[in-house]
Amino acid sequence: MQSPLEGVKVVELAGLAPGPFASLLLADYGASVLRIDRPHPLAHTSVSPPPTADLLTRHKTSIAVDLKASGGHALLVSILRKADVLLDPFRPGVLESLSLSSDRLLERNPRLIIARLTGFRRDGPYSKMAGHDINYLAVSGLLSQLGRAGGPPYAPANVLADFAGGGLMCAFGILLALFERTRSGKGQVIENSMVDGVSYLGSMLRLARKTPLWDQPRGENVLDGGCPWYDVYECKDGKYVAVGALEPQFFCQLLKGLELGLDTEDALKSRKDRTTWPSWRDLFRRRFQERTRREWERVFNGSDACCTPVLDQQELEEAYHEQRLPIHLGRSPGVGANAAQVWASIPMSPGAGGVETLQHWFGWKEGRDFMTAQGGLIKIEAARI
């Protein structure tokens, strides 16, 4: 069966985290992704150069290109004349400095979709500043809502801004543009800032500030660690369980499994009073520490108590846990990945497999259409482009 994005040609200008994640999503659903790496003396030789730091290389290939050299610039321009998507992870102004502005690229290929992924907004007060996930999360307002009571805001690794607000949103934008192109026949520029992406992800949290769900200080609300029946507890063996028994019927199942000997009706009344939350938390904390995580798993498996083990990645890998694609399409499934690909990155060196991709895409041949010079590919007879 044909994957949904089969035949879509994606050119990814090499970067880290959000850009590679966006193209990984496309590649996992059938798109052909060609990464453009910086030149390296060993690229496109019999001895591969060291792999880059990019871990998200599944189903991708690479060519090394010096975009500042006329021959390398001409090669990329020639590729983009026939490509479907260009993924630009650079700060504002970089492509323009390389004479690769969106206007010029769309003049050459009106069907091209140019996805421009930035951290801060291009027109905001931080537009010319460097930043990382934590900075984008900070100015979005969302970071201020994350963390324990009495402590500073806490950024949960670089998942929210880089990968959710950045890479995932960027891939979504590309799909929207591909869909729109089926009607208009034209490509367009996609602007995706991680600040806007993660702010959109936090829509419910922002709106909930004016409701009882989230109208208390950070760490004292229902879903941010303030509520004792929506939290993580340590077990006797030092491992953890996650409790999410928000609804009354699930809360009753939790109490049943914990065997606390409490009257259900009294407990349901008590939990409505926030002043009782500290005592509830202390009760749960002491009870969960009386058994190991495995023992609590046996108690709650198959129940509606919303109590599950906190599994670490090592456990899942050792148990040969199947990592599946996020969306399953019954008639046109994605390419997916085997066990080796989801538990360990397959390093990709500049130039790996890219020559074959150029031949597959355009029928180009090395020595006739392009050649290697100073660690990168250049277009032959570039002056004619």
Secondary structure, DSSP 8 states (H G I E B T S, - for coil): ---TTTT-EEEEE--STHHHHHHHHHHHTT-EEEEEE---TTTTSSS-----S----TTEEEEE--TTSHHHHHHHHHHHTT-SEEEE-S-TTHHHHTT--HHHHHHH-TT-EEEEEESS-TTSTTTTS---HHHHHHHHSSGGG-S-TTS-----TTIIIIIIIIIIHHHHHHHHHHHHHHHH----EEEEEHHHHHHHHTHHHHHHTTSTTS-SSTT-STTTT-STTEEEEE-TTS-EEEEE--SHHHHHHHHHHHT----HHHHHHHTT-GGGHHHHHHHHHHHHTTS-HHHHHHHHTTSSS-EEE---HHHHHHTT-----SS--SSS------HHHHHS-----TTSBHHHHHHHHH---BTTTEEEETTEEEETTGGG-
